[in-house]
Amino acid sequence: MRLHRMRVTAFGPFAGGQEVDFDALSTAGLFLLHGPTGAGKTSVLDAVCFALYGAVPGARQSPGTPLRSDHAAPDVFTEVLLELTVGGRRLEVTRRPQQDRPKKRGSGFTTEKAQTWLREYDPAEGAWRALSRSHQEIGEELGQLLGMSREQFCQVVLLPQGEFAKFLRSDAEARGKLLGRLFDTRRFAAVEDRLAELRRTAERQVKEGDERLLALAQRMAQAAGDGAEARAWPLPDARPGDPGLASAVLQWAAVARSAAHERLDIASAAVAAAESRQASARRLAEEARQLAELQARYAEARAGAEELAAGQPEQEELKARLETARKAERVAPALEWREQAQRAHRTATAERDRSRERLHPDLADAGADQLAALERRMRQDLGALDSARRAERRSTEIDEERSRLDRQSRADEDVLTDTAAWLAGWETARLGHQTRIDDAHEAATRAEHLAGQLDPARRRLAAARERDALEARLSEAGRRHEDARAAANAAHERWLTLREERLRGIAAELAARLQDGEPCTVCGSAEHPAPARPGTGQVDRATEDAAQQAHRRAESLRAEAEAALSSVREEIAGARAEAGTASVAELADAATELENEHRAARDAAGGLHEARLALASAEREYEQRLAAQRAAQQKIAARTASREALDREQAALESELSEVRAGAASVAEQAGLLEHRAAILAEAAEAVRAVEDSAARLKEADGRLSEAAFRAGFDTPAAASAAQVDERGQRDIQHRLDAWQQRKATIGARLAEPETAAAGRAAPARTEETAHASAAAERALRDAASALAAARARCTELRALSVRAAEETRALGPLREEYERVASLAGLTAGTSADNERKMRLESYVLAARLEQVAAAATARLQRMSGGRYTLVHSDVRGGRGRSGLGLHVVDAWTGRERDTATLSGGETFFASLALALGLADVVTDEAGGARLDTLFIDEGFGSLDDQTLDEVLDVLDSLRERDRSVGIVSHVGDLRRRIPAQLEVVKDRAGSSVRLRGIDGAGSMADRAPGQRG
């Protein structure tokens, strides 16, 4: 990284634009940045850091610390422009922090957001090319090119005040973090992480396998049961990951299988004995059961015989009834015929009575022939009505045609009336349409004029509302500002009071730090005869610092309140300028009135197209109505002649029909009446004939029934009817008789059986006792069989689980070997293994090699600075309980002893850490993946060197030009201004600081000139 040019504007102590030409300073290789205290030497370095990272180093970036110069004019932007070459690319980065600027309209200030620009110089085109304006993109681009964070950049490149020895005094962990970023040893840390991950994975797999093995052992223990063998030989007490777990589980499984086989043999013998006892008990129970069944059979047969004897009379009665029913079957056809004839006669009589009710009373007793003759006369009268029907239909058609002509006449008359009325108002309607078109043209012009007045009225109304709202906020902001100012003044007074009290008692505070034999920091004496004692209420430094911090917080709150008050005042001024003095109600009324007028004008203007269409439509309707009026007049004249011809024809038809209708409303009605009367007469004649026929059939059926009953042996037809039993009833009686006979035969055969008769004479069977004995033997056999099945299942399960355990053990062997190998490598690279004696991590080992190179490069300069006395060496000795690998020691050639760098004096620590920093820069530059550091800044520390050491240090720094590197020394030591001719002087003034280049000779000669004059 090489800096070329930087321009700062309104930054820190610099009020205007100041330019630093680093190219001119770099020609000398070694240059001095000096100036009085508070002039802004460190601000130059802050500007470099701000341009690259958007922030300044260390505590100067604390919240509330502004970057903007208090000397700058309000309209000048705070800005830093830095031109540099990094990674072989020439870039120009420009940054502006967030800042307040005057408003472009009105008074007051507004906040301007932070901005960043990045450009790159294109040598082929000889021009700058814009790359980005994004904070994030620019930060990522510069971060990748520089390879360092802001803190690392400040420690390695800027090395701010008092921080030269920080890296030298850092512990191994802090050194490792910085060196890891510079030399990119993340791949070695990734190897450590990868090995650790592989170790955890392998360990998890081994533990999972052991857990599966232990789970199998638990299942085998459950299968083996809680016997004496299990209590005598319990499961092995091991955890997942223990080395001897697999062998212990397999050994225990073998013992469990042996015990299970012994229990299986015992269970087999018990089952054989139980089977023998169960067979004997079953045979005795079966014999008792058969005897009990025969005895029950004999008792059941005796009870059935007694029941049959009691039911003998009922069976004789059923036989007699069945015989009578079979004789009555011969009378059944005559009975059926007589019932049918009787039903038909009753139906015919009812139908005759119903039809007579519809006849004239004079015909109530008329016979069938008389009724039939009347019907024939009615039918002849119906045939004479056909011509009358045709005349009536034509008369109806004439009525319909006349109605149609009437409707057409009324429609034409309505057309004539409507058309005449419409045409009478045509001229007025046409003028109305034309007036609407003219009014719409005027409304469009008026709407356009009102639209131009509406937006300003709305803005004034919004501004007036904002003005009223801001007036309430203004009083609140004023009150807060007064409170914050009073609190800030009170905090300031308290801080000054405490500071004054502390200064009055500072002697006691200094006396508290005195040590016997050490010189006093005030008088230099090593003796302290009467040190001052603290008085009552002595104020210490912590109390003063707390008061000062409270003052700063109160001052920050006051500034925030003042900024808020100014912001409200600016906003209310802008609102007043826009709204004027009118009230919100007045402006709202005016705006509402304008909106209503504009809306009405706009609505009226929107009807222009519709009015034009309405006029065209009315003109078309005018032509259509004229044509309709002429057509209607012609139709009315033709329709009058047609109506007169129809009237003459209908008068002739009506004269003919009046004679035929005989008082009916129509010919159809007269025909319907005759048809109805003929139907009633025909129905009555038929009913009379049906009654006569059914009476004859009923008389014949009675004769046949009496003859059939006498032949069957019955005294009367009624007796034959009472003896009737249907077929289903006869079947039921026969089935009952057959069942009785069959049961009688069965019971007789059962009582004749020898076994049944012998069982009836024997003593009662002992079934319950033998059944209990058989059930007990059966239970004993089931228990023995269950024990045998359980023993067999136990052996089978133990055998299967043992096979799985053996397979799991064989599969776990390679995993355990892999785990041991990976765990050994992971422990070695992590520094936790016993084989790693110095407890050095892999990344620390690689960084130790880099640190050894840094120490070697630093020693070349340290020996020149110390006159050959000191040498920096790398040490991998462990310090306390920490890890080794990144230690640094100094070898004193005068004593020949190696000691810690913390034992160096102040001046020795300065040039030792300076040599180490320069060596670090050399190694980073030579490293293939490192960032080249062509520009370094050294801030303070030279005041601790004597003249001879200072010369040696400057010679070493001056030798850096051999590698085309420039070093800037930031110091106010006066002797350096005589020793270093190339200088960048910072001059302070009441109007703000400025920079000057001095002592530049040759092509870059800038002996004494102001910024902006490029050499």
ChimeraX attribute file (.defattr): number of C-alpha atoms within 10 A of each C-alpha:
attribute: neighborCount
match mode: 1-to-1
recipient: residues
	/A:1	21
	/A:2	22
	/A:3	22
	/A:4	20
	/A:5	17
	/A:6	22
	/A:7	21
	/A:8	25
	/A:9	23
	/A:10	24
	/A:11	29
	/A:12	24
	/A:13	26
	/A:14	29
	/A:15	22
	/A:16	21
	/A:17	18
	/A:18	20
	/A:19	23
	/A:20	24
	/A:21	22
	/A:22	21
	/A:23	18
	/A:24	23
	/A:25	26
	/A:26	24
	/A:27	20
	/A:28	22
	/A:29	22
	/A:30	25
	/A:31	30
	/A:32	25
	/A:33	26
	/A:34	24
	/A:35	20
	/A:36	14
	/A:37	13
	/A:38	13
	/A:39	21
	/A:40	24
	/A:41	24
	/A:42	21
	/A:43	21
	/A:44	22
	/A:45	20
	/A:46	25
	/A:47	27
	/A:48	23
	/A:49	21
	/A:50	25
	/A:51	24
	/A:52	24
	/A:53	20
	/A:54	22
	/A:55	17
	/A:56	22
	/A:57	23
	/A:58	12
	/A:59	8
	/A:60	14
	/A:61	14
	/A:62	10
	/A:63	7
	/A:64	10
	/A:65	10
	/A:66	15
	/A:67	24
	/A:68	22
	/A:69	19
	/A:70	16
	/A:71	17
	/A:72	21
	/A:73	12
	/A:74	13
	/A:75	10
	/A:76	14
	/A:77	21
	/A:78	25
	/A:79	22
	/A:80	26
	/A:81	23
	/A:82	24
	/A:83	23
	/A:84	20
	/A:85	17
	/A:86	17
	/A:87	15
	/A:88	11
	/A:89	13
	/A:90	19
	/A:91	23
	/A:92	23
	/A:93	21
	/A:94	22
	/A:95	24
	/A:96	23
	/A:97	21
	/A:98	16
	/A:99	16
	/A:100	17
	/A:101	16
	/A:102	15
	/A:103	13
	/A:104	9
	/A:105	8
	/A:106	13
	/A:107	16
	/A:108	19
	/A:109	19
	/A:110	15
	/A:111	12
	/A:112	14
	/A:113	10
	/A:114	12
	/A:115	15
	/A:116	21
	/A:117	17
	/A:118	25
	/A:119	19
	/A:120	19
	/A:121	17
	/A:122	13
	/A:123	9
	/A:124	6
	/A:125	8
	/A:126	8
	/A:127	11
	/A:128	15
	/A:129	14
	/A:130	13
	/A:131	14
	/A:132	16
	/A:133	16
	/A:134	13
	/A:135	16
	/A:136	10
	/A:137	13
	/A:138	21
	/A:139	15
	/A:140	13
	/A:141	12
	/A:142	19
	/A:143	15
	/A:144	13
	/A:145	17
	/A:146	20
	/A:147	18
	/A:148	18
	/A:149	16
	/A:150	18
	/A:151	15
	/A:152	17
	/A:153	17
	/A:154	20
	/A:155	18
	/A:156	23
	/A:157	20
	/A:158	26
	/A:159	24
	/A:160	20
	/A:161	13
	/A:162	11
	/A:163	19
	/A:164	26
	/A:165	21
	/A:166	14
	/A:167	17
	/A:168	21
	/A:169	17
	/A:170	14
	/A:171	15
	/A:172	20
	/A:173	14
	/A:174	14
	/A:175	19
	/A:176	20
	/A:177	14
	/A:178	19
	/A:179	20
	/A:180	19
	/A:181	15
	/A:182	24
	/A:183	19
	/A:184	15
	/A:185	18
	/A:186	12
	/A:187	11
	/A:188	19
	/A:189	19
	/A:190	12
	/A:191	16
	/A:192	22
	/A:193	15
	/A:194	14
	/A:195	21
	/A:196	19
	/A:197	15
	/A:198	18
	/A:199	22
	/A:200	16
	/A:201	14
	/A:202	21
	/A:203	21
	/A:204	15
	/A:205	17
	/A:206	23
	/A:207	18
	/A:208	15
	/A:209	22
	/A:210	23
	/A:211	15
	/A:212	16
	/A:213	25
	/A:214	21
	/A:215	13
	/A:216	20
	/A:217	22
	/A:218	14
	/A:219	15
	/A:220	25
	/A:221	18
	/A:222	13
	/A:223	20
	/A:224	21
	/A:225	15
	/A:226	10
	/A:227	9
	/A:228	9
	/A:229	15
	/A:230	17
	/A:231	10
	/A:232	8
	/A:233	11
	/A:234	11
	/A:235	19
	/A:236	16
	/A:237	8
	/A:238	15
	/A:239	13
	/A:240	18
	/A:241	18
	/A:242	11
	/A:243	12
	/A:244	11
	/A:245	18
	/A:246	24
	/A:247	13
	/A:248	14
	/A:249	24
	/A:250	18
	/A:251	13
	/A:252	19
	/A:253	24
	/A:254	14
	/A:255	13
	/A:256	26
	/A:257	19
	/A:258	13
	/A:259	16
	/A:260	23
	/A:261	16
	/A:262	12
	/A:263	17
	/A:264	19
	/A:265	13
	/A:266	13
	/A:267	20
	/A:268	17
	/A:269	12
	/A:270	17
	/A:271	19
	/A:272	13
	/A:273	13
	/A:274	19
	/A:275	17
	/A:276	12
	/A:277	17
	/A:278	19
	/A:279	13
	/A:280	13
	/A:281	19
	/A:282	17
	/A:283	13
	/A:284	17
	/A:285	20
	/A:286	15
	/A:287	14
	/A:288	18
	/A:289	17
	/A:290	14
	/A:291	22
	/A:292	18
	/A:293	13
	/A:294	18
	/A:295	21
	/A:296	15
	/A:297	18
	/A:298	23
	/A:299	15
	/A:300	14
	/A:301	19
	/A:302	14
	/A:303	11
	/A:304	17
	/A:305	17
	/A:306	10
	/A:307	12
	/A:308	15
	/A:309	10
	/A:310	10
	/A:311	11
	/A:312	11
	/A:313	9
	/A:314	10
	/A:315	15
	/A:316	11
	/A:317	10
	/A:318	15
	/A:319	13
	/A:320	10
	/A:321	14
	/A:322	17
	/A:323	12
	/A:324	14
	/A:325	20
	/A:326	16
	/A:327	17
	/A:328	21
	/A:329	17
	/A:330	16
	/A:331	24
	/A:332	16
	/A:333	12
	/A:334	19
	/A:335	21
	/A:336	12
	/A:337	17
	/A:338	19
	/A:339	13
	/A:340	13
	/A:341	19
	/A:342	17
	/A:343	12
	/A:344	17
	/A:345	20
	/A:346	13
	/A:347	13
	/A:348	21
	/A:349	17
	/A:350	12
	/A:351	18
	/A:352	19
	/A:353	14
	/A:354	13
	/A:355	19
	/A:356	21
	/A:357	11
	/A:358	14
	/A:359	16
	/A:360	8
	/A:361	10
	/A:362	7
	/A:363	14
	/A:364	14
	/A:365	9
	/A:366	15
	/A:367	13
	/A:368	18
	/A:369	12
	/A:370	12
	/A:371	21
	/A:372	17
	/A:373	13
	/A:374	14
	/A:375	20
	/A:376	13
	/A:377	11
	/A:378	17
	/A:379	15
	/A:380	11
	/A:381	12
	/A:382	16
	/A:383	10
	/A:384	12
	/A:385	16
	/A:386	12
	/A:387	12
	/A:388	19
	/A:389	17
	/A:390	11
	/A:391	18
	/A:392	19
	/A:393	12
	/A:394	14
	/A:395	20
	/A:396	12
	/A:397	13
	/A:398	17
	/A:399	15
	/A:400	12
	/A:401	15
	/A:402	17
	/A:403	13
	/A:404	12
	/A:405	17
	/A:406	14
	/A:407	12
	/A:408	16
	/A:409	19
	/A:410	13
	/A:411	13
	/A:412	20
	/A:413	16
	/A:414	13
	/A:415	18
	/A:416	20
	/A:417	12
	/A:418	14
	/A:419	18
	/A:420	15
	/A:421	11
	/A:422	15
	/A:423	14
	/A:424	11
	/A:425	10
	/A:426	15
	/A:427	10
	/A:428	10
	/A:429	15
	/A:430	15
	/A:431	11
	/A:432	14
	/A:433	19
	/A:434	14
	/A:435	12
	/A:436	19
	/A:437	21
	/A:438	14
	/A:439	17
	/A:440	22
	/A:441	15
	/A:442	14
	/A:443	21
	/A:444	19
	/A:445	13
	/A:446	18
	/A:447	19
	/A:448	13
	/A:449	13
	/A:450	17
	/A:451	16
	/A:452	11
	/A:453	14
	/A:454	18
	/A:455	14
	/A:456	14
	/A:457	19
	/A:458	19
	/A:459	16
	/A:460	22
	/A:461	26
	/A:462	17
	/A:463	22
	/A:464	26
	/A:465	18
	/A:466	18
	/A:467	24
	/A:468	16
	/A:469	12
	/A:470	19
	/A:471	15
	/A:472	10
	/A:473	17
	/A:474	20
	/A:475	13
	/A:476	12
	/A:477	22
	/A:478	18
	/A:479	14
	/A:480	19
	/A:481	21
	/A:482	14
	/A:483	15
	/A:484	21
	/A:485	19
	/A:486	15
	/A:487	19
	/A:488	22
	/A:489	16
	/A:490	13
	/A:491	21
	/A:492	19
	/A:493	14
	/A:494	17
	/A:495	21
	/A:496	15
	/A:497	14
	/A:498	21
	/A:499	21
	/A:500	14
	/A:501	16
	/A:502	20
	/A:503	15
	/A:504	12
	/A:505	19
	/A:506	19
	/A:507	15
	/A:508	18
	/A:509	19
	/A:510	15
	/A:511	18
	/A:512	13
	/A:513	9
	/A:514	16
	/A:515	12
	/A:516	9
	/A:517	10
	/A:518	12
	/A:519	14
	/A:520	17
	/A:521	12
	/A:522	9
	/A:523	7
	/A:524	9
	/A:525	11
	/A:526	14
	/A:527	14
	/A:528	15
	/A:529	6
	/A:530	7
	/A:531	14
	/A:532	15
	/A:533	14
	/A:534	16
	/A:535	9
	/A:536	6
	/A:537	9
	/A:538	16
	/A:539	20
	/A:540	18
	/A:541	14
	/A:542	9
	/A:543	15
	/A:544	20
	/A:545	14
	/A:546	12
	/A:547	21
	/A:548	19
	/A:549	14
	/A:550	18
	/A:551	22
	/A:552	16
	/A:553	16
	/A:554	21
	/A:555	20
	/A:556	16
	/A:557	19
	/A:558	22
	/A:559	16
	/A:560	15
	/A:561	21
	/A:562	19
	/A:563	16
	/A:564	18
	/A:565	21
	/A:566	18
	/A:567	19
	/A:568	20
	/A:569	20
	/A:570	18
	/A:571	22
	/A:572	23
	/A:573	17
	/A:574	18
	/A:575	23
	/A:576	18
	/A:577	14
	/A:578	17
	/A:579	24
	/A:580	13
	/A:581	9
	/A:582	12
	/A:583	14
	/A:584	19
	/A:585	12
	/A:586	11
	/A:587	20
	/A:588	18
	/A:589	12
	/A:590	16
	/A:591	21
	/A:592	15
	/A:593	13
	/A:594	19
	/A:595	19
	/A:596	12
	/A:597	17
	/A:598	23
	/A:599	15
	/A:600	15
	/A:601	22
	/A:602	20
	/A:603	15
	/A:604	20
	/A:605	22
	/A:606	15
	/A:607	18
	/A:608	20
	/A:609	11
	/A:610	13
	/A:611	20
	/A:612	14
	/A:613	13
	/A:614	17
	/A:615	19
	/A:616	12
	/A:617	11
	/A:618	15
	/A:619	12
	/A:620	11
	/A:621	12
	/A:622	14
	/A:623	10
	/A:624	12
	/A:625	18
	/A:626	14
	/A:627	11
	/A:628	14
	/A:629	18
	/A:630	11
	/A:631	14
	/A:632	18
	/A:633	15
	/A:634	11
	/A:635	13
	/A:636	16
	/A:637	11
	/A:638	10
	/A:639	14
	/A:640	12
	/A:641	10
	/A:642	13
	/A:643	16
	/A:644	11
	/A:645	10
	/A:646	15
	/A:647	13
	/A:648	10
	/A:649	13
	/A:650	18
	/A:651	11
	/A:652	12
	/A:653	15
	/A:654	13
	/A:655	10
	/A:656	13
	/A:657	18
	/A:658	15
	/A:659	10
	/A:660	17
	/A:661	17
	/A:662	11
	/A:663	11
	/A:664	13
	/A:665	10
	/A:666	17
	/A:667	24
	/A:668	16
	/A:669	13
	/A:670	17
	/A:671	19
	/A:672	13
	/A:673	13
	/A:674	17
	/A:675	16
	/A:676	11
	/A:677	16
	/A:678	20
	/A:679	13
	/A:680	16
	/A:681	24
	/A:682	18
	/A:683	18
	/A:684	27
	/A:685	22
	/A:686	18
	/A:687	20
	/A:688	23
	/A:689	15
	/A:690	19
	/A:691	19
	/A:692	13
	/A:693	13
	/A:694	19
	/A:695	17
	/A:696	12
	/A:697	17
	/A:698	19
	/A:699	13
	/A:700	13
	/A:701	19
	/A:702	18
	/A:703	12
	/A:704	16
	/A:705	21
	/A:706	19
	/A:707	14
	/A:708	21
	/A:709	24
	/A:710	14
	/A:711	11
	/A:712	14
	/A:713	12
	/A:714	18
	/A:715	12
	/A:716	14
	/A:717	18
	/A:718	12
	/A:719	13
	/A:720	26
	/A:721	17
	/A:722	10
	/A:723	18
	/A:724	19
	/A:725	17
	/A:726	11
	/A:727	11
	/A:728	9
	/A:729	13
	/A:730	18
	/A:731	13
	/A:732	11
	/A:733	16
	/A:734	15
	/A:735	12
	/A:736	14
	/A:737	16
	/A:738	12
	/A:739	12
	/A:740	16
	/A:741	13
	/A:742	12
	/A:743	14
	/A:744	17
	/A:745	12
	/A:746	15
	/A:747	19
	/A:748	15
	/A:749	11
	/A:750	17
	/A:751	19
	/A:752	12
	/A:753	11
	/A:754	10
	/A:755	14
	/A:756	21
	/A:757	17
	/A:758	13
	/A:759	21
	/A:760	19
	/A:761	10
	/A:762	11
	/A:763	10
	/A:764	13
	/A:765	18
	/A:766	15
	/A:767	18
	/A:768	12
	/A:769	12
	/A:770	20
	/A:771	18
	/A:772	13
	/A:773	18
	/A:774	22
	/A:775	15
	/A:776	15
	/A:777	21
	/A:778	19
	/A:779	13
	/A:780	19
	/A:781	21
	/A:782	15
	/A:783	15
	/A:784	21
	/A:785	19
	/A:786	14
	/A:787	19
	/A:788	21
	/A:789	15
	/A:790	16
	/A:791	23
	/A:792	19
	/A:793	15
	/A:794	23
	/A:795	23
	/A:796	16
	/A:797	17
	/A:798	26
	/A:799	18
	/A:800	13
	/A:801	19
	/A:802	23
	/A:803	14
	/A:804	14
	/A:805	23
	/A:806	18
	/A:807	12
	/A:808	17
	/A:809	20
	/A:810	12
	/A:811	12
	/A:812	20
	/A:813	14
	/A:814	12
	/A:815	16
	/A:816	19
	/A:817	13
	/A:818	17
	/A:819	21
	/A:820	15
	/A:821	13
	/A:822	21
	/A:823	21
	/A:824	18
	/A:825	18
	/A:826	25
	/A:827	20
	/A:828	21
	/A:829	25
	/A:830	22
	/A:831	22
	/A:832	17
	/A:833	17
	/A:834	11
	/A:835	11
	/A:836	14
	/A:837	12
	/A:838	18
	/A:839	24
	/A:840	25
	/A:841	23
	/A:842	20
	/A:843	21
	/A:844	30
	/A:845	18
	/A:846	19
	/A:847	24
	/A:848	23
	/A:849	14
	/A:850	21
	/A:851	27
	/A:852	20
	/A:853	18
	/A:854	24
	/A:855	25
	/A:856	20
	/A:857	21
	/A:858	26
	/A:859	23
	/A:860	18
	/A:861	27
	/A:862	29
	/A:863	19
	/A:864	17
	/A:865	26
	/A:866	19
	/A:867	12
	/A:868	15
	/A:869	16
	/A:870	23
	/A:871	21
	/A:872	26
	/A:873	19
	/A:874	20
	/A:875	17
	/A:876	17
	/A:877	16
	/A:878	17
	/A:879	13
	/A:880	7
	/A:881	7
	/A:882	13
	/A:883	20
	/A:884	23
	/A:885	28
	/A:886	28
	/A:887	24
	/A:888	23
	/A:889	18
	/A:890	23
	/A:891	17
	/A:892	15
	/A:893	13
	/A:894	9
	/A:895	8
	/A:896	10
	/A:897	9
	/A:898	15
	/A:899	13
	/A:900	14
	/A:901	20
	/A:902	14
	/A:903	11
	/A:904	13
	/A:905	10
	/A:906	14
	/A:907	17
	/A:908	19
	/A:909	20
	/A:910	24
	/A:911	25
	/A:912	28
	/A:913	22
	/A:914	24
	/A:915	28
	/A:916	27
	/A:917	26
	/A:918	25
	/A:919	23
	/A:920	24
	/A:921	25
	/A:922	20
	/A:923	24
	/A:924	20
	/A:925	17
	/A:926	12
	/A:927	14
	/A:928	10
	/A:929	12
	/A:930	19
	/A:931	22
	/A:932	23
	/A:933	20
	/A:934	22
	/A:935	20
	/A:936	22
	/A:937	21
	/A:938	23
	/A:939	22
	/A:940	19
	/A:941	22
	/A:942	22
	/A:943	16
	/A:944	16
	/A:945	16
	/A:946	10
	/A:947	11
	/A:948	11
	/A:949	19
	/A:950	21
	/A:951	15
	/A:952	19
	/A:953	22
	/A:954	17
	/A:955	15
	/A:956	19
	/A:957	23
	/A:958	18
	/A:959	15
	/A:960	17
	/A:961	17
	/A:962	9
	/A:963	10
	/A:964	13
	/A:965	22
	/A:966	28
	/A:967	23
	/A:968	23
	/A:969	25
	/A:970	27
	/A:971	23
	/A:972	19
	/A:973	15
	/A:974	11
	/A:975	12
	/A:976	22
	/A:977	17
	/A:978	8
	/A:979	12
	/A:980	17
	/A:981	17
	/A:982	26
	/A:983	26
	/A:984	26
	/A:985	21
	/A:986	24
	/A:987	19
	/A:988	18
	/A:989	11
	/A:990	7
	/A:991	13
	/A:992	19
	/A:993	21
	/A:994	21
	/A:995	24
	/A:996	19
	/A:997	27
	/A:998	20
	/A:999	17
	/A:1000	22
	/A:1001	14
	/A:1002	11
	/A:1003	9
	/A:1004	17
	/A:1005	18
	/A:1006	22
	/A:1007	15
	/A:1008	14
	/A:1009	14
	/A:1010	15
	/A:1011	16
	/A:1012	12
	/A:1013	11
	/A:1014	15
	/A:1015	13
